[in-house]
Every structure is written in C-alpha cells, then in structure tokens.
C-alpha cells in the first residue's frame, strides 16, 4: 500500500533530519533496497531447501555421518535449508535505492532545508513524544 502525500512528506522530513543530525549513521543504515525475488531465484532456493532436507534426513539415517553422537551432516543440511529459504524469499540488492531514479541534484536542496530547520523539527518530535507519554 503506497504512502499518502502527507506521510511521504513526513518520511522525507524525518530522513532529512536524520541526515542533518548524523550523516555517518544515516549513510550506513541506508544501504540498498531489496527487489522482489525472480522465479528463477525462487526455484534455486527451493532446490537448495530440498537438498538441505535430504542432507538432514541422511545425517540422521546414516550413522557414518555422525561424530560421536553429534549429527554433523544434519546440522549442515539444516543450514543449507535455511540458506535456501532466505535465498528464495529475498531479492538482489539495488544500490542507490529511490534516489538513483531521480536526478542527483534533488538531494541537495533537501539537505540544505534540513540544516536550516533541523533543530526545530527534532524539538517538535521530542515534544510530541513527551506529550504521548504524559497523557
């Protein structure tokens, strides 16, 4: 469900305030965005899951794959299963995210606006936070 115009403006204000207050932290958490996984990626993840399941069952069934009473192959099979599921449900990262589609000059005015109004925005947010917990 897309955000309304008001929600999008609020999100942009919060983002610009974060960049103005702590640009190093903001750039480290921004990263890239995840795209939806393709059909091929889902099939590959399902294949990994099935291989991991076979390893898990084989590790329990065959005593030769155990070290003492620890089923090594079963543990590796479980990790392969988990990796297959993660691979199937996540898509590849897109570097740059939203800002890459727009012109690069649009981020300049947003940062300048945040530097001028950064303190008042944070103080308003702090006041709202205090009012919520005072009630």
VEXMAR-436018 format. One record per atom (N, C-alpha, C, O): x, y, z. Coordinates in steps of 0.2 Angstrom, whole numbers, padded with zeros to 4 digits, always signed. Example, Ala and Ser with C-alpha at 12.3 -4.5 7.8 and 13.67 -1.06 7.14 Angstrom:
+0066-0028+0039+0062-0022+0039+0066-0016+0039+0071-0017+0042+0064-0011+0035+0068-0005+0036+0064+0000+0039+0067+0006+0040
//
This chain:
+0004-0006+0000+0000+0000+0000+0004+0006+0000+0009+0007+0004+0004+0011-0005+0008+0016-0005+0006+0021+0000+0001+0022+0003+0011+0026+0002+0010+0031+0007+0006+0037+0004+0007+0038-0002+0003+0040+0008-0001+0046+0006+0004+0052+0005+0010+0051+0007+0002+0057+0002+0007+0063+0001+0009+0066+0008+0015+0067+0008+0005+0066+0012+0007+0069+0019+0012+0064+0022+0017+0066+0025+0010+0057+0022+0015+0053+0025+0022+0053+0022+0027+0052+0025+0022+0053+0015+0028+0054+0011+0032+0060+0013+0038+0060+0014+0029+0066+0014+0032+0072+0016+0035+0071+0023+0041+0073+0024+0031+0068+0028+0034+0067+0035+0040+0062+0034+0045+0063+0038+0039+0057+0030+0045+0052+0030+0051+0056+0027+0057+0055+0030+0050+0060+0022+0056+0064+0019+0059+0069+0025+0065+0070+0025+0054+0072+0029+0057+0076+0034+0061+0072+0039+0066+0075+0041+0059+0067+0041+0062+0063+0046+0069+0061+0043+0074+0061+0047+0069+0058+0037+0075+0056+0034+0080+0062+0033+0086+0061+0034+0078+0068+0031+0082+0074+0030+0085+0076+0037+0091+0078+0038+0081+0075+0042+0083+0077+0049+0088+0072+0052+0093+0074+0055+0087+0066+0050+0092+0061+0052+0099+0062+0048+0104+0062+0051+0099+0064+0042+0105+0066+0038+0108+0072+0041+0114+0072+0041+0104+0077+0043+0107+0083+0046+0110+0081+0053+0116+0084+0054+0107+0077+0057+0110+0076+0064+0116+0071+0064+0121+0072+0067+0115+0066+0060+0121+0061+0060+0121+0058+0053+0119+0052+0052+0125+0061+0048+0126+0059+0042+0129+0052+0041+0128+0048+0036+0134+0051+0045+0138+0045+0045+0133+0039+0047+0133+0034+0043+0129+0039+0052+0124+0034+0054+0119+0033+0048+0118+0027+0046+0117+0038+0046+0111+0038+0041+0114+0035+0034+0110+0031+0031+0120+0036+0032+0123+0033+0026+0124+0025+0027+0124+0021+0023+0126+0024+0034+0127+0017+0035+0121+0012+0035+0121+0007+0033+0116+0015+0038+0109+0011+0038+0105+0012+0031+0101+0007+0030+0107+0016+0027+0103+0017+0021+0104+0011+0017+0099+0008+0014+0110+0009+0015+0112+0003+0011+0108+0003+0004+0106+0009+0002+0106-0003+0002+0102-0003-0004+0095-0006-0003+0094-0008+0003+0091-0006-0007+0084-0009-0006+0084-0016-0009+0088-0017-0014+0080-0020-0007+0079-0027-0010+0073-0027-0015+0068-0024-0014+0074-0030-0020+0069-0031-0025+0066-0037-0024+0068-0041-0020+0060-0038-0027+0056-0045-0026+0060-0050-0030+0063-0049-0035+0060-0056-0027+0064-0062-0030+0061-0064-0037+0055-0064-0037+0065-0066-0041+0063-0068-0048+0061-0076-0047+0062-0079-0042+0057-0078-0052+0055-0085-0052+0061-0090-0052+0061-0095-0049+0066-0088-0056+0072-0092-0056+0076-0092-0049+0078-0098-0047+0076-0087-0045+0079-0087-0039+0075-0091-0034+0077-0094-0030+0068-0091-0034+0064-0095-0030+0065-0102-0031+0065-0106-0027+0065-0104-0038+0067-0111-0039+0073-0113-0037+0074-0119-0034+0079-0109-0037+0085-0111-0035+0085-0112-0027+0088-0116-0024+0081-0107-0024+0080-0108-0016+0077-0114-0014+0078-0117-0009+0072-0116-0018+0068-0122-0017+0072-0128-0018+0072-0133-0014+0076-0128-0023+0081-0133-0024+0086-0134-0018+0087-0139-0016+0089-0128-0016+0093-0128-0010+0090-0131-0004+0092-0135+0000+0083-0129-0003+0079-0132+0003+0079-0140+0002+0079-0143+0007+0077-0142-0004+0076-0149-0005+0083-0153-0003+0083-0158+0000+0088-0150-0006+0095-0153-0005+0096-0153+0003+0099-0158+0005+0095-0148+0006+0096-0147+0013+0092-0152+0017+0094-0155+0022+0086-0153+0015+0081-0158+0018+0084-0165+0017+0084-0169+0022+0086-0167+0011+0089-0173+0010+0095-0174+0015+0096-0180+0017+0100-0169+0015+0105-0170+0020+0103-0171+0027+0107-0174+0031+0098-0167+0029+0096-0168+0036+0094-0175+0037+0095-0178+0043+0090-0178+0033+0087-0184+0034+0093-0190+0033+0093-0194+0037+0097-0189+0029+0103-0193+0028+0107-0193+0034+0110-0198+0036+0108-0187+0037+0113-0187+0043+0110-0190+0049+0114-0193+0053+0103-0191+0049+0100-0194+0055+0100-0202+0053+0101-0206+0058+0099-0204+0047+0098-0211+0045+0105-0214+0045+0105-0220+0047+0110-0211+0043+0117-0215+0042+0121-0213+0048+0123-0207+0049+0123-0218+0052+0127-0217+0057+0134-0215+0056+0138-0212+0060+0136-0216+0049+0143-0214+0047+0144-0207+0047+0150-0205+0047+0139-0203+0046+0139-0196+0046+0140-0192+0053+0139-0186+0053+0140-0196+0058+0140-0193+0065+0147-0193+0068+0151-0198+0067+0148-0188+0071+0155-0188+0075+0152-0189+0083+0149-0184+0086+0154-0195+0085+0151-0196+0092+0144-0197+0091+0141-0201+0087+0140-0193+0095+0133-0193+0094+0130-0187+0091+0124-0186+0091+0134-0183+0088+0133-0177+0085+0132-0178+0078+0136-0179+0074+0126-0176+0075+0124-0177+0068+0127-0171+0064+0123-0167+0062+0133-0171+0061+0136-0166+0058+0132-0165+0051+0131-0159+0050+0131-0170+0047+0128-0169+0041+0121-0166+0042+0118-0162+0038+0117-0168+0047+0111-0165+0048+0111-0158+0050+0107-0154+0047+0116-0155+0054+0117-0148+0055+0118-0144+0049+0115-0139+0048+0123-0147+0045+0124-0144+0038+0118-0144+0034+0117-0139+0030+0114-0149+0034+0108-0149+0030+0103-0144+0032+0100-0141+0028+0103-0143+0039+0098-0138+0041+0100-0131+0039+0096-0127+0037+0107-0130+0039+0110-0123+0037+0108-0122+0030+0107-0117+0028+0109-0127+0026+0108-0127+0018+0100-0125+0017+0098-0121+0013+0096-0129+0021+0089-0127+0021+0087-0120+0022+0083-0117+0019+0090-0118+0028+0089-0111+0030+0091-0106+0025+0088-0101+0023+0097-0107+0022+0100-0103+0017+0096-0103+0010+0095-0098+0007+0093-0109+0009+0089-0109+0003+0082-0105+0004+0080-0102-0001+0079-0105+0010+0073-0101+0011+0075-0094+0011+0071-0090+0008+0080-0092+0014+0082-0085+0014+0084-0083+0006+0082-0077+0004+0087-0087+0003+0089-0085-0004+0082-0085-0008+0082-0080-0013+0077-0089-0007+0071-0089-0011+0067-0083-0010+0063-0081-0014+0067-0081-0003+0062-0075-0002+0065-0068-0002+0061-0063-0002+0072-0068-0003+0075-0061-0004+0077-0060-0011+0078-0065-0015+0077-0054-0013+0079-0052-0020+0086-0049-0020+0088-0048-0014+0089-0048-0025+0095-0045-0025+0095-0037-0023+0089-0034-0024+0100-0035-0020+0100-0028-0018+0101-0023-0024+0104-0025-0029+0097-0017-0024+0098-0012-0029+0102-0007-0025+0100-0004-0020+0108-0005-0028+0112+0000-0025+0109+0007-0027+0108+0008-0033+0108+0011-0022+0106+0018-0023+0099+0019-0021+0096+0024-0020+0095+0014-0022+0088+0014-0020+0084+0019-0024+0084+0020-0030+0079+0023-0020+0075+0028-0023+0078+0033-0027+0076+0035-0032+0084+0036-0024+0087+0042-0026+0090+0041-0033+0091+0046-0036+0092+0034-0035+0095+0033-0041+0090+0035-0047+0093+0037-0052+0084+0034-0046+0079+0035-0052+0078+0042-0053+0077+0044-0059+0079+0047-0048+0078+0054-0049+0084+0057-0050+0090+0054-0050+0084+0063-0052+0090+0067-0053+0094+0068-0046+0092+0068-0041+0101+0068-0047+0105+0068-0041+0105+0075-0038+0107+0076-0032+0103+0080-0041+0103+0087-0038+0097+0088-0034+0097+0093-0030+0092+0083-0034+0086+0084-0029+0088+0083-0022+0085+0085-0017+0093+0079-0020+0095+0078-0014+0099+0084-0011+0099+0085-0004+0102+0088-0015+0105+0094-0012+0100+0099-0009+0102+0101-0003+0095+0101-0011+0090+0106-0008+0087+0103-0002+0086+0106+0003+0086+0096-0002+0083+0093+0004+0088+0094+0010+0086+0095+0016+0094+0093+0009+0099+0093+0014+0100+0100+0017+0101+0101+0023+0100+0105+0012+0100+0112+0014+0094+0114+0018+0095+0118+0023+0088+0112+0017+0082+0113+0020+0083+0110+0027+0080+0113+0032+0086+0104+0028+0086+0100+0034+0091+0104+0039+0090+0104+0045+0096+0107+0036+0101+0110+0040+0098+0116+0043+0099+0118+0049+0094+0120+0040+0091+0126+0042+0085+0125+0047+0084+0128+0052+0081+0119+0046+0076+0118+0051+0077+0111+0055+0072+0109+0058+0083+0109+0055+0084+0103+0059+0083+0103+0066+0080+0098+0069+0085+0108+0070+0083+0109+0077+0076+0109+0078+0074+0106+0083+0072+0113+0075+0065+0114+0076+0061+0108+0075+0057+0106+0078+0063+0104+0070+0060+0098+0068+0061+0093+0074+0056+0090+0076+0067+0092+0076+0069+0087+0082+0065+0090+0088+0063+0085+0092+0065+0096+0089+0062+0098+0095+0054+0097+0095+0051+0095+0100+0051+0098+0089+0044+0096+0088+0043+0089+0089+0038+0087+0092+0047+0084+0087+0046+0077+0088+0047+0075+0095+0044+0071+0097+0052+0078+0098+0053+0077+0105+0047+0079+0109+0045+0076+0114+0044+0085+0108+0038+0087+0111+0032+0082+0110+0028+0081+0115+0031+0080+0104+0026+0075+0103+0027+0069+0107+0022+0066+0109+0033+0067+0107+0035+0061+0111+0033+0062+0118+0030+0057+0121+0035+0067+0121+0034+0069+0128+0026+0069+0129+0024+0066+0134+0022+0072+0125+0015+0073+0126+0012+0066+0126+0007+0065+0129+0014+0062+0122+0011+0055+0121+0012+0051+0128+0007+0048+0130+0018+0052+0131+0019+0048+0137+0016+0052+0143+0016+0049+0149+0015+0058+0143+0012+0062+0148+0005+0061+0149+0002+0062+0155+0001+0059+0144-0006+0058+0144-0008+0051+0148-0014+0050+0149
//
